[in-house]
Amino acid sequence: MPNNAFISYAHADEKHLERLHKHLAMLRRDGRLQAWSDHAIIPGDNVGQTISAALDQSSLFIALVSPIT
C-alpha cells in the first residue's frame, strides 16, 4: 500500500514542485507513494473540504518553503 503525501507549496514555486515530482517519480511508479497537491482539485469542488480530506488521508506532509527575498 502506498504512502500518501500532501505537498504544500506557493504557486510562485511551481518550478520547484515540478522538480520534486521528477524526484518522486520512481516511488510513484513503484507504487510506494501517491503525491497530492492542489492540482488535484476539480473545478466546482469545495476547496476547503477537498484539501482537508487530502490532509486527513496523508501520512506524509511535504512543504516546499520559499526563501525570503
PQR file of N, CA, C, O and H, with PARSE charges and radii, in Angstrom:
ATOM      1  N   MET A   1       0.852  -1.176   0.000 -0.4000 1.5000
ATOM      2  CA  MET A   1       0.000   0.000   0.000 -0.0000 2.0000
ATOM      3  C   MET A   1       0.900   1.243   0.000  0.5500 1.7000
ATOM      4  O   MET A   1       1.831   1.334   0.801 -0.5500 1.4000
ATOM      5  N   PRO A   2       0.625   2.194  -0.894 -0.5600 1.5000
ATOM      6  CA  PRO A   2       1.493   3.381  -0.978  0.2800 2.0000
ATOM      7  C   PRO A   2       1.247   4.359   0.163  0.5500 1.7000
ATOM      8  O   PRO A   2       0.153   4.432   0.722 -0.5500 1.4000
ATOM      9  N   ASN A   3       2.282   5.096   0.487 -0.4000 1.5000
ATOM     10  CA  ASN A   3       2.146   6.217   1.406 -0.0000 2.0000
ATOM     11  C   ASN A   3       1.533   7.378   0.640  0.5500 1.7000
ATOM     12  O   ASN A   3       1.864   7.607  -0.523 -0.5500 1.4000
ATOM     13  H   ASN A   3       3.171   5.037   0.032  0.4000 1.0000
ATOM     14  N   ASN A   4       0.647   8.102   1.288 -0.4000 1.5000
ATOM     15  CA  ASN A   4       0.049   9.291   0.683 -0.0000 2.0000
ATOM     16  C   ASN A   4       0.793  10.516   1.190  0.5500 1.7000
ATOM     17  O   ASN A   4       0.976  10.689   2.395 -0.5500 1.4000
ATOM     18  H   ASN A   4       0.378   7.916   2.233  0.4000 1.0000
ATOM     19  N   ALA A   5       1.218  11.364   0.262 -0.4000 1.5000
ATOM     20  CA  ALA A   5       1.947  12.580   0.610 -0.0000 2.0000
ATOM     21  C   ALA A   5       1.130  13.798   0.185  0.5500 1.7000
ATOM     22  O   ALA A   5       0.636  13.864  -0.940 -0.5500 1.4000
ATOM     23  H   ALA A   5       1.069  11.224  -0.717  0.4000 1.0000
ATOM     24  N   PHE A   6       0.996  14.743   1.081 -0.4000 1.5000
ATOM     25  CA  PHE A   6       0.348  16.027   0.802 -0.0000 2.0000
ATOM     26  C   PHE A   6       1.464  17.021   0.571  0.5500 1.7000
ATOM     27  O   PHE A   6       2.325  17.204   1.432 -0.5500 1.4000
ATOM     28  H   PHE A   6       1.397  14.690   1.996  0.4000 1.0000
ATOM     29  N   ILE A   7       1.457  17.669  -0.591 -0.4000 1.5000
ATOM     30  CA  ILE A   7       2.504  18.640  -0.918 -0.0000 2.0000
ATOM     31  C   ILE A   7       1.911  20.043  -0.863  0.5500 1.7000
ATOM     32  O   ILE A   7       0.951  20.360  -1.565 -0.5500 1.4000
ATOM     33  H   ILE A   7       0.758  17.520  -1.290  0.4000 1.0000
ATOM     34  N   SER A   8       2.506  20.874  -0.013 -0.4000 1.5000
ATOM     35  CA  SER A   8       2.091  22.262   0.137 -0.0000 2.0000
ATOM     36  C   SER A   8       3.182  23.148  -0.468  0.5500 1.7000
ATOM     37  O   SER A   8       4.370  22.951  -0.215 -0.5500 1.4000
ATOM     38  H   SER A   8       3.286  20.617   0.558  0.4000 1.0000
ATOM     39  N   TYR A   9       2.756  24.127  -1.273 -0.4000 1.5000
ATOM     40  CA  TYR A   9       3.726  24.980  -1.946 -0.0000 2.0000
ATOM     41  C   TYR A   9       3.054  26.296  -2.331  0.5500 1.7000
ATOM     42  O   TYR A   9       1.828  26.384  -2.390 -0.5500 1.4000
ATOM     43  H   TYR A   9       1.790  24.287  -1.479  0.4000 1.0000
ATOM     44  N   ALA A  10       3.861  27.304  -2.589 -0.4000 1.5000
ATOM     45  CA  ALA A  10       3.358  28.577  -3.115 -0.0000 2.0000
ATOM     46  C   ALA A  10       3.345  28.474  -4.635  0.5500 1.7000
ATOM     47  O   ALA A  10       4.271  27.920  -5.229 -0.5500 1.4000
ATOM     48  H   ALA A  10       4.858  27.232  -2.541  0.4000 1.0000
ATOM     49  N   HIS A  11       2.318  28.995  -5.256 -0.4000 1.5000
ATOM     50  CA  HIS A  11       2.220  28.893  -6.717 -0.0000 2.0000
ATOM     51  C   HIS A  11       3.401  29.548  -7.419  0.5500 1.7000
ATOM     52  O   HIS A  11       3.708  29.197  -8.558 -0.5500 1.4000
ATOM     53  H   HIS A  11       1.566  29.444  -4.773  0.4000 1.0000
ATOM     54  N   ALA A  12       4.060  30.480  -6.772 -0.4000 1.5000
ATOM     55  CA  ALA A  12       5.260  31.090  -7.347 -0.0000 2.0000
ATOM     56  C   ALA A  12       6.396  30.070  -7.458  0.5500 1.7000
ATOM     57  O   ALA A  12       7.347  30.279  -8.211 -0.5500 1.4000
ATOM     58  H   ALA A  12       3.811  30.766  -5.846  0.4000 1.0000
ATOM     59  N   ASP A  13       6.298  28.978  -6.719 -0.4000 1.5000
ATOM     60  CA  ASP A  13       7.325  27.937  -6.711 -0.0000 2.0000
ATOM     61  C   ASP A  13       6.939  26.720  -7.544  0.5500 1.7000
ATOM     62  O   ASP A  13       7.408  25.612  -7.284 -0.5500 1.4000
ATOM     63  H   ASP A  13       5.525  28.808  -6.108  0.4000 1.0000
ATOM     64  N   GLU A  14       6.103  26.919  -8.523 -0.4000 1.5000
ATOM     65  CA  GLU A  14       5.613  25.820  -9.377 -0.0000 2.0000
ATOM     66  C   GLU A  14       6.772  25.029  -9.995  0.5500 1.7000
ATOM     67  O   GLU A  14       6.683  23.808 -10.127 -0.5500 1.4000
ATOM     68  H   GLU A  14       5.722  27.819  -8.735  0.4000 1.0000
ATOM     69  N   LYS A  15       7.850  25.710 -10.373 -0.4000 1.5000
ATOM     70  CA  LYS A  15       9.000  25.015 -10.967 -0.0000 2.0000
ATOM     71  C   LYS A  15       9.618  24.033  -9.977  0.5500 1.7000
ATOM     72  O   LYS A  15      10.064  22.950 -10.358 -0.5500 1.4000
ATOM     73  H   LYS A  15       7.922  26.702 -10.266  0.4000 1.0000
ATOM     74  N   HIS A  16       9.640  24.421  -8.709 -0.4000 1.5000
ATOM     75  CA  HIS A  16      10.196  23.533  -7.688 -0.0000 2.0000
ATOM     76  C   HIS A  16       9.282  22.324  -7.475  0.5500 1.7000
ATOM     77  O   HIS A  16       9.764  21.219  -7.224 -0.5500 1.4000
ATOM     78  H   HIS A  16       9.279  25.301  -8.400  0.4000 1.0000
ATOM     79  N   LEU A  17       7.986  22.526  -7.573 -0.4000 1.5000
ATOM     80  CA  LEU A  17       7.041  21.414  -7.468 -0.0000 2.0000
ATOM     81  C   LEU A  17       7.267  20.421  -8.605  0.5500 1.7000
ATOM     82  O   LEU A  17       7.285  19.211  -8.377 -0.5500 1.4000
ATOM     83  H   LEU A  17       7.594  23.423  -7.777  0.4000 1.0000
ATOM     84  N   GLU A  18       7.439  20.919  -9.817 -0.4000 1.5000
ATOM     85  CA  GLU A  18       7.702  20.048 -10.962 -0.0000 2.0000
ATOM     86  C   GLU A  18       8.979  19.243 -10.746  0.5500 1.7000
ATOM     87  O   GLU A  18       9.035  18.052 -11.050 -0.5500 1.4000
ATOM     88  H   GLU A  18       7.425  21.901 -10.002  0.4000 1.0000
ATOM     89  N   ARG A  19       9.988  19.901 -10.225 -0.4000 1.5000
ATOM     90  CA  ARG A  19      11.262  19.216  -9.944 -0.0000 2.0000
ATOM     91  C   ARG A  19      11.082  18.142  -8.873  0.5500 1.7000
ATOM     92  O   ARG A  19      11.637  17.050  -8.992 -0.5500 1.4000
ATOM     93  H   ARG A  19       9.942  20.869  -9.979  0.4000 1.0000
ATOM     94  N   LEU A  20      10.315  18.443  -7.836 -0.4000 1.5000
ATOM     95  CA  LEU A  20      10.045  17.463  -6.798 -0.0000 2.0000
ATOM     96  C   LEU A  20       9.326  16.246  -7.376  0.5500 1.7000
ATOM     97  O   LEU A  20       9.664  15.108  -7.050 -0.5500 1.4000
ATOM     98  H   LEU A  20       9.864  19.330  -7.740  0.4000 1.0000
ATOM     99  N   HIS A  21       8.331  16.487  -8.239 -0.4000 1.5000
ATOM    100  CA  HIS A  21       7.605  15.374  -8.866 -0.0000 2.0000
ATOM    101  C   HIS A  21       8.562  14.478  -9.662  0.5500 1.7000
ATOM    102  O   HIS A  21       8.398  13.259  -9.679 -0.5500 1.4000
ATOM    103  H   HIS A  21       8.056  17.411  -8.504  0.4000 1.0000
ATOM    104  N   LYS A  22       9.547  15.072 -10.312 -0.4000 1.5000
ATOM    105  CA  LYS A  22      10.534  14.265 -11.046 -0.0000 2.0000
ATOM    106  C   LYS A  22      11.331  13.393 -10.089  0.5500 1.7000
ATOM    107  O   LYS A  22      11.618  12.235 -10.392 -0.5500 1.4000
ATOM    108  H   LYS A  22       9.681  16.063 -10.298  0.4000 1.0000
ATOM    109  N   HIS A  23      11.688  13.943  -8.935 -0.4000 1.5000
ATOM    110  CA  HIS A  23      12.460  13.176  -7.949 -0.0000 2.0000
ATOM    111  C   HIS A  23      11.622  12.060  -7.321  0.5500 1.7000
ATOM    112  O   HIS A  23      12.161  11.026  -6.926 -0.5500 1.4000
ATOM    113  H   HIS A  23      11.454  14.884  -8.688  0.4000 1.0000
ATOM    114  N   LEU A  24      10.327  12.263  -7.230 -0.4000 1.5000
ATOM    115  CA  LEU A  24       9.439  11.264  -6.623 -0.0000 2.0000
ATOM    116  C   LEU A  24       8.909  10.245  -7.634  0.5500 1.7000
ATOM    117  O   LEU A  24       8.212   9.304  -7.257 -0.5500 1.4000
ATOM    118  H   LEU A  24       9.889  13.103  -7.551  0.4000 1.0000
ATOM    119  N   ALA A  25       9.232  10.427  -8.902 -0.4000 1.5000
ATOM    120  CA  ALA A  25       8.660   9.600  -9.972 -0.0000 2.0000
ATOM    121  C   ALA A  25       8.894   8.108  -9.751  0.5500 1.7000
ATOM    122  O   ALA A  25       7.983   7.309  -9.966 -0.5500 1.4000
ATOM    123  H   ALA A  25       9.799  11.192  -9.209  0.4000 1.0000
ATOM    124  N   MET A  26      10.077   7.720  -9.332 -0.4000 1.5000
ATOM    125  CA  MET A  26      10.369   6.295  -9.147 -0.0000 2.0000
ATOM    126  C   MET A  26       9.501   5.704  -8.030  0.5500 1.7000
ATOM    127  O   MET A  26       8.998   4.588  -8.158 -0.5500 1.4000
ATOM    128  H   MET A  26      10.818   8.369  -9.157  0.4000 1.0000
ATOM    129  N   LEU A  27       9.329   6.442  -6.952 -0.4000 1.5000
ATOM    130  CA  LEU A  27       8.487   5.956  -5.856 -0.0000 2.0000
ATOM    131  C   LEU A  27       7.033   5.811  -6.304  0.5500 1.7000
ATOM    132  O   LEU A  27       6.354   4.853  -5.932 -0.5500 1.4000
ATOM    133  H   LEU A  27       9.737   7.349  -6.848  0.4000 1.0000
ATOM    134  N   ARG A  28       6.566   6.763  -7.100 -0.4000 1.5000
ATOM    135  CA  ARG A  28       5.189   6.681  -7.613 -0.0000 2.0000
ATOM    136  C   ARG A  28       5.051   5.513  -8.580  0.5500 1.7000
ATOM    137  O   ARG A  28       4.073   4.768  -8.526 -0.5500 1.4000
ATOM    138  H   ARG A  28       7.118   7.541  -7.402  0.4000 1.0000
ATOM    139  N   ARG A  29       6.026   5.357  -9.458 -0.4000 1.5000
ATOM    140  CA  ARG A  29       5.986   4.271 -10.444 -0.0000 2.0000
ATOM    141  C   ARG A  29       5.993   2.900  -9.764  0.5500 1.7000
ATOM    142  O   ARG A  29       5.322   1.973 -10.217 -0.5500 1.4000
ATOM    143  H   ARG A  29       6.820   5.962  -9.502  0.4000 1.0000
ATOM    144  N   ASP A  30       6.757   2.777  -8.671 -0.4000 1.5000
ATOM    145  CA  ASP A  30       6.836   1.514  -7.930 -0.0000 2.0000
ATOM    146  C   ASP A  30       5.625   1.293  -7.030  0.5500 1.7000
ATOM    147  O   ASP A  30       5.527   0.259  -6.369 -0.5500 1.4000
ATOM    148  H   ASP A  30       7.302   3.530  -8.303  0.4000 1.0000
ATOM    149  N   GLY A  31       4.700   2.256  -6.998 -0.4000 1.5000
ATOM    150  CA  GLY A  31       3.503   2.122  -6.175 -0.0000 2.0000
ATOM    151  C   GLY A  31       3.745   2.343  -4.696  0.5500 1.7000
ATOM    152  O   GLY A  31       2.940   1.929  -3.863 -0.5500 1.4000
ATOM    153  H   GLY A  31       4.779   3.096  -7.535  0.4000 1.0000
ATOM    154  N   ARG A  32       4.855   2.996  -4.365 -0.4000 1.5000
ATOM    155  CA  ARG A  32       5.190   3.227  -2.956 -0.0000 2.0000
ATOM    156  C   ARG A  32       4.719   4.583  -2.452  0.5500 1.7000
ATOM    157  O   ARG A  32       4.704   4.824  -1.244 -0.5500 1.4000
ATOM    158  H   ARG A  32       5.509   3.332  -5.042  0.4000 1.0000
ATOM    159  N   LEU A  33       4.330   5.483  -3.376 -0.4000 1.5000
ATOM    160  CA  LEU A  33       3.948   6.833  -2.984 -0.0000 2.0000
ATOM    161  C   LEU A  33       2.858   7.362  -3.899  0.5500 1.7000
ATOM    162  O   LEU A  33       2.897   7.167  -5.114 -0.5500 1.4000
ATOM    163  H   LEU A  33       4.343   5.288  -4.357  0.4000 1.0000
ATOM    164  N   GLN A  34       1.892   8.029  -3.302 -0.4000 1.5000
ATOM    165  CA  GLN A  34       0.915   8.822  -4.037 -0.0000 2.0000
ATOM    166  C   GLN A  34       1.047  10.243  -3.524  0.5500 1.7000
ATOM    167  O   GLN A  34       0.916  10.490  -2.326 -0.5500 1.4000
ATOM    168  H   GLN A  34       1.861   8.187  -2.315  0.4000 1.0000
ATOM    169  N   ALA A  35       1.306  11.173  -4.421 -0.4000 1.5000
ATOM    170  CA  ALA A  35       1.501  12.572  -4.027 -0.0000 2.0000
ATOM    171  C   ALA A  35       0.283  13.390  -4.418  0.5500 1.7000
ATOM    172  O   ALA A  35      -0.238  13.257  -5.526 -0.5500 1.4000
ATOM    173  H   ALA A  35       1.413  10.973  -5.395  0.4000 1.0000
ATOM    174  N   TRP A  36      -0.171  14.243  -3.493 -0.4000 1.5000
ATOM    175  CA  TRP A  36      -1.323  15.112  -3.734 -0.0000 2.0000
ATOM    176  C   TRP A  36      -0.876  16.559  -3.624  0.5500 1.7000
ATOM    177  O   TRP A  36      -0.162  16.932  -2.694 -0.5500 1.4000
ATOM    178  H   TRP A  36       0.252  14.351  -2.593  0.4000 1.0000
ATOM    179  N   SER A  37      -1.305  17.371  -4.585 -0.4000 1.5000
ATOM    180  CA  SER A  37      -1.148  18.826  -4.496 -0.0000 2.0000
ATOM    181  C   SER A  37      -2.445  19.440  -4.998  0.5500 1.7000
ATOM    182  O   SER A  37      -3.354  18.722  -5.416 -0.5500 1.4000
ATOM    183  H   SER A  37      -1.886  17.068  -5.340  0.4000 1.0000
ATOM    184  N   ASP A  38      -2.533  20.737  -4.961 -0.4000 1.5000
ATOM    185  CA  ASP A  38      -3.789  21.390  -5.342 -0.0000 2.0000
ATOM    186  C   ASP A  38      -4.156  21.206  -6.811  0.5500 1.7000
ATOM    187  O   ASP A  38      -5.254  21.581  -7.223 -0.5500 1.4000
ATOM    188  H   ASP A  38      -1.795  21.320  -4.622  0.4000 1.0000
ATOM    189  N   HIS A  39      -3.256  20.638  -7.602 -0.4000 1.5000
ATOM    190  CA  HIS A  39      -3.599  20.331  -8.996 -0.0000 2.0000
ATOM    191  C   HIS A  39      -4.715  19.295  -9.073  0.5500 1.7000
ATOM    192  O   HIS A  39      -5.389  19.178 -10.096 -0.5500 1.4000
ATOM    193  H   HIS A  39      -2.364  20.333  -7.267  0.4000 1.0000
ATOM    194  N   ALA A  40      -4.910  18.549  -7.998 -0.4000 1.5000
ATOM    195  CA  ALA A  40      -5.937  17.500  -7.977 -0.0000 2.0000
ATOM    196  C   ALA A  40      -7.335  18.063  -7.701  0.5500 1.7000
ATOM    197  O   ALA A  40      -8.318  17.325  -7.768 -0.5500 1.4000
ATOM    198  H   ALA A  40      -4.363  18.644  -7.166  0.4000 1.0000
ATOM    199  N   ILE A  41      -7.435  19.350  -7.395 -0.4000 1.5000
ATOM    200  CA  ILE A  41      -8.741  19.955  -7.124 -0.0000 2.0000
ATOM    201  C   ILE A  41      -9.482  20.138  -8.444  0.5500 1.7000
ATOM    202  O   ILE A  41      -8.968  20.745  -9.384 -0.5500 1.4000
ATOM    203  H   ILE A  41      -6.636  19.949  -7.340  0.4000 1.0000
ATOM    204  N   ILE A  42     -10.670  19.614  -8.494 -0.4000 1.5000
ATOM    205  CA  ILE A  42     -11.505  19.681  -9.700 -0.0000 2.0000
ATOM    206  C   ILE A  42     -12.382  20.928  -9.616  0.5500 1.7000
ATOM    207  O   ILE A  42     -12.939  21.215  -8.556 -0.5500 1.4000
ATOM    208  H   ILE A  42     -11.088  19.121  -7.730  0.4000 1.0000
ATOM    209  N   PRO A  43     -12.516  21.677 -10.721 -0.5600 1.5000
ATOM    210  CA  PRO A  43     -13.394  22.851 -10.696  0.2800 2.0000
ATOM    211  C   PRO A  43     -14.787  22.475 -10.190  0.5500 1.7000
ATOM    212  O   PRO A  43     -15.375  21.484 -10.622 -0.5500 1.4000
ATOM    213  N   GLY A  44     -15.291  23.275  -9.279 -0.4000 1.5000
ATOM    214  CA  GLY A  44     -16.599  23.011  -8.679 -0.0000 2.0000
ATOM    215  C   GLY A  44     -16.503  22.303  -7.340  0.5500 1.7000
ATOM    216  O   GLY A  44     -17.473  22.279  -6.582 -0.5500 1.4000
ATOM    217  H   GLY A  44     -14.814  24.080  -8.927  0.4000 1.0000
ATOM    218  N   ASP A  45     -15.334  21.718  -7.035 -0.4000 1.5000
ATOM    219  CA  ASP A  45     -15.142  21.082  -5.731 -0.0000 2.0000
ATOM    220  C   ASP A  45     -15.166  22.141  -4.627  0.5500 1.7000
ATOM    221  O   ASP A  45     -14.858  23.309  -4.865 -0.5500 1.4000
ATOM    222  H   ASP A  45     -14.547  21.737  -7.651  0.4000 1.0000
ATOM    223  N   ASN A  46     -15.528  21.722  -3.441 -0.4000 1.5000
ATOM    224  CA  ASN A  46     -15.390  22.568  -2.266 -0.0000 2.0000
ATOM    225  C   ASN A  46     -13.908  22.518  -1.886  0.5500 1.7000
ATOM    226  O   ASN A  46     -13.425  21.496  -1.400 -0.5500 1.4000
ATOM    227  H   ASN A  46     -15.778  20.773  -3.248  0.4000 1.0000
ATOM    228  N   VAL A  47     -13.199  23.607  -2.104 -0.4000 1.5000
ATOM    229  CA  VAL A  47     -11.747  23.627  -1.935 -0.0000 2.0000
ATOM    230  C   VAL A  47     -11.341  23.248  -0.514  0.5500 1.7000
ATOM    231  O   VAL A  47     -10.447  22.422  -0.329 -0.5500 1.4000
ATOM    232  H   VAL A  47     -13.591  24.437  -2.499  0.4000 1.0000
ATOM    233  N   GLY A  48     -11.977  23.832   0.477 -0.4000 1.5000
ATOM    234  CA  GLY A  48     -11.632  23.550   1.864 -0.0000 2.0000
ATOM    235  C   GLY A  48     -11.819  22.092   2.228  0.5500 1.7000
ATOM    236  O   GLY A  48     -10.958  21.491   2.869 -0.5500 1.4000
ATOM    237  H   GLY A  48     -12.703  24.503   0.327  0.4000 1.0000
ATOM    238  N   GLN A  49     -12.944  21.521   1.821 -0.4000 1.5000
ATOM    239  CA  GLN A  49     -13.215  20.115   2.118 -0.0000 2.0000
ATOM    240  C   GLN A  49     -12.252  19.192   1.378  0.5500 1.7000
ATOM    241  O   GLN A  49     -11.804  18.186   1.928 -0.5500 1.4000
ATOM    242  H   GLN A  49     -13.644  22.010   1.300  0.4000 1.0000
ATOM    243  N   THR A  50     -11.937  19.534   0.140 -0.4000 1.5000
ATOM    244  CA  THR A  50     -11.024  18.714  -0.656 -0.0000 2.0000
ATOM    245  C   THR A  50      -9.638  18.698  -0.037  0.5500 1.7000
ATOM    246  O   THR A  50      -9.019  17.640   0.076 -0.5500 1.4000
ATOM    247  H   THR A  50     -12.301  20.351  -0.307  0.4000 1.0000
ATOM    248  N   ILE A  51      -9.147  19.861   0.364 -0.4000 1.5000
ATOM    249  CA  ILE A  51      -7.828  19.951   0.995 -0.0000 2.0000
ATOM    250  C   ILE A  51      -7.832  19.230   2.334  0.5500 1.7000
ATOM    251  O   ILE A  51      -6.889  18.501   2.643 -0.5500 1.4000
ATOM    252  H   ILE A  51      -9.650  20.721   0.272  0.4000 1.0000
ATOM    253  N   SER A  52      -8.869  19.419   3.127 -0.4000 1.5000
ATOM    254  CA  SER A  52      -8.963  18.759   4.427 -0.0000 2.0000
ATOM    255  C   SER A  52      -8.964  17.241   4.281  0.5500 1.7000
ATOM    256  O   SER A  52      -8.290  16.543   5.038 -0.5500 1.4000
ATOM    257  H   SER A  52      -9.635  20.012   2.876  0.4000 1.0000
ATOM    258  N   ALA A  53      -9.715  16.729   3.315 -0.4000 1.5000
ATOM    259  CA  ALA A  53      -9.768  15.283   3.080 -0.0000 2.0000
ATOM    260  C   ALA A  53      -8.400  14.755   2.655  0.5500 1.7000
ATOM    261  O   ALA A  53      -7.975  13.690   3.101 -0.5500 1.4000
ATOM    262  H   ALA A  53     -10.264  17.295   2.700  0.4000 1.0000
ATOM    263  N   ALA A  54      -7.713  15.507   1.790 -0.4000 1.5000
ATOM    264  CA  ALA A  54      -6.387  15.081   1.342 -0.0000 2.0000
ATOM    265  C   ALA A  54      -5.403  15.055   2.510  0.5500 1.7000
ATOM    266  O   ALA A  54      -4.587  14.139   2.613 -0.5500 1.4000
ATOM    267  H   ALA A  54      -8.059  16.373   1.428  0.4000 1.0000
ATOM    268  N   LEU A  55      -5.476  16.046   3.383 -0.4000 1.5000
ATOM    269  CA  LEU A  55      -4.610  16.061   4.573 -0.0000 2.0000
ATOM    270  C   LEU A  55      -4.917  14.882   5.489  0.5500 1.7000
ATOM    271  O   LEU A  55      -4.002  14.231   5.994 -0.5500 1.4000
ATOM    272  H   LEU A  55      -6.139  16.790   3.300  0.4000 1.0000
ATOM    273  N   ASP A  56      -6.190  14.610   5.704 -0.4000 1.5000
ATOM    274  CA  ASP A  56      -6.591  13.501   6.578 -0.0000 2.0000
ATOM    275  C   ASP A  56      -6.095  12.153   6.058  0.5500 1.7000
ATOM    276  O   ASP A  56      -5.778  11.261   6.844 -0.5500 1.4000
ATOM    277  H   ASP A  56      -6.933  15.139   5.294  0.4000 1.0000
ATOM    278  N   GLN A  57      -6.028  12.008   4.740 -0.4000 1.5000
ATOM    279  CA  GLN A  57      -5.638  10.736   4.133 -0.0000 2.0000
ATOM    280  C   GLN A  57      -4.130  10.599   3.948  0.5500 1.7000
ATOM    281  O   GLN A  57      -3.656   9.554   3.503 -0.5500 1.4000
ATOM    282  H   GLN A  57      -6.286  12.734   4.102  0.4000 1.0000
ATOM    283  N   SER A  58      -3.378  11.635   4.282 -0.4000 1.5000
ATOM    284  CA  SER A  58      -1.932  11.630   4.053 -0.0000 2.0000
ATOM    285  C   SER A  58      -1.166  11.198   5.292  0.5500 1.7000
ATOM    286  O   SER A  58      -1.515  11.548   6.419 -0.5500 1.4000
ATOM    287  H   SER A  58      -3.763  12.484   4.643  0.4000 1.0000
ATOM    288  N   SER A  59      -0.122  10.435   5.052 -0.4000 1.5000
ATOM    289  CA  SER A  59       0.783  10.056   6.133 -0.0000 2.0000
ATOM    290  C   SER A  59       2.066  10.879   6.091  0.5500 1.7000
ATOM    291  O   SER A  59       2.860  10.848   7.031 -0.5500 1.4000
ATOM    292  H   SER A  59       0.162  10.150   4.136  0.4000 1.0000
ATOM    293  N   LEU A  60       2.267  11.616   4.995 -0.4000 1.5000
ATOM    294  CA  LEU A  60       3.434  12.485   4.841 -0.0000 2.0000
ATOM    295  C   LEU A  60       2.979  13.894   4.480  0.5500 1.7000
ATOM    296  O   LEU A  60       2.022  14.073   3.726 -0.5500 1.4000
ATOM    297  H   LEU A  60       1.622  11.641   4.232  0.4000 1.0000
ATOM    298  N   PHE A  61       3.666  14.885   5.019 -0.4000 1.5000
ATOM    299  CA  PHE A  61       3.415  16.277   4.659 -0.0000 2.0000
ATOM    300  C   PHE A  61       4.726  16.845   4.139  0.5500 1.7000
ATOM    301  O   PHE A  61       5.727  16.881   4.854 -0.5500 1.4000
ATOM    302  H   PHE A  61       4.443  14.739   5.632  0.4000 1.0000
ATOM    303  N   ILE A  62       4.710  17.285   2.896 -0.4000 1.5000
ATOM    304  CA  ILE A  62       5.904  17.872   2.289 -0.0000 2.0000
ATOM    305  C   ILE A  62       5.638  19.349   2.047  0.5500 1.7000
ATOM    306  O   ILE A  62       4.712  19.715   1.323 -0.5500 1.4000
ATOM    307  H   ILE A  62       3.897  17.256   2.315  0.4000 1.0000
ATOM    308  N   ALA A  63       6.454  20.185   2.656 -0.4000 1.5000
ATOM    309  CA  ALA A  63       6.307  21.629   2.499 -0.0000 2.0000
ATOM    310  C   ALA A  63       7.466  22.159   1.662  0.5500 1.7000
ATOM    311  O   ALA A  63       8.632  22.004   2.026 -0.5500 1.4000
ATOM    312  H   ALA A  63       7.206  19.887   3.244  0.4000 1.0000
ATOM    313  N   LEU A  64       7.131  22.785   0.537 -0.4000 1.5000
ATOM    314  CA  LEU A  64       8.144  23.470  -0.255 -0.0000 2.0000
ATOM    315  C   LEU A  64       8.163  24.907   0.260  0.5500 1.7000
ATOM    316  O   LEU A  64       7.199  25.651   0.077 -0.5500 1.4000
ATOM    317  H   LEU A  64       6.184  22.911   0.241  0.4000 1.0000
ATOM    318  N   VAL A  65       9.242  25.285   0.890 -0.4000 1.5000
ATOM    319  CA  VAL A  65       9.346  26.579   1.546 -0.0000 2.0000
ATOM    320  C   VAL A  65      10.202  27.513   0.695  0.5500 1.7000
ATOM    321  O   VAL A  65      11.329  27.184   0.325 -0.5500 1.4000
ATOM    322  H   VAL A  65      10.025  24.681   1.038  0.4000 1.0000
ATOM    323  N   SER A  66       9.648  28.675   0.398 -0.4000 1.5000
ATOM    324  CA  SER A  66      10.350  29.680  -0.399 -0.0000 2.0000
ATOM    325  C   SER A  66      11.320  30.469   0.455  0.5500 1.7000
ATOM    326  O   SER A  66      11.039  30.751   1.620 -0.5500 1.4000
ATOM    327  H   SER A  66       8.733  28.943   0.699  0.4000 1.0000
ATOM    328  N   PRO A  67      12.460  30.827  -0.115 -0.5600 1.5000
ATOM    329  CA  PRO A  67      13.342  31.726   0.621  0.2800 2.0000
ATOM    330  C   PRO A  67      12.733  33.114   0.680  0.5500 1.7000
ATOM    331  O   PRO A  67      12.007  33.514  -0.231 -0.5500 1.4000
ATOM    332  N   ILE A  68      13.017  33.841   1.730 -0.4000 1.5000
ATOM    333  CA  ILE A  68      12.535  35.216   1.852 -0.0000 2.0000
ATOM    334  C   ILE A  68      13.443  36.075   0.983  0.5500 1.7000
ATOM    335  O   ILE A  68      14.669  36.028   1.091 -0.5500 1.4000
ATOM    336  H   ILE A  68      13.606  33.516   2.469  0.4000 1.0000
ATOM    337  N   THR A  69      12.810  36.856   0.121 -0.4000 1.5000
ATOM    338  CA  THR A  69      13.628  37.704  -0.758 -0.0000 2.0000
ATOM    339  C   THR A  69      13.361  39.162  -0.464  0.5500 1.7000
ATOM    340  O   THR A  69      13.951  40.038  -1.097 -0.5500 1.4000
ATOM    341  H   THR A  69      11.815  36.894   0.033  0.4000 1.0000
TER
END
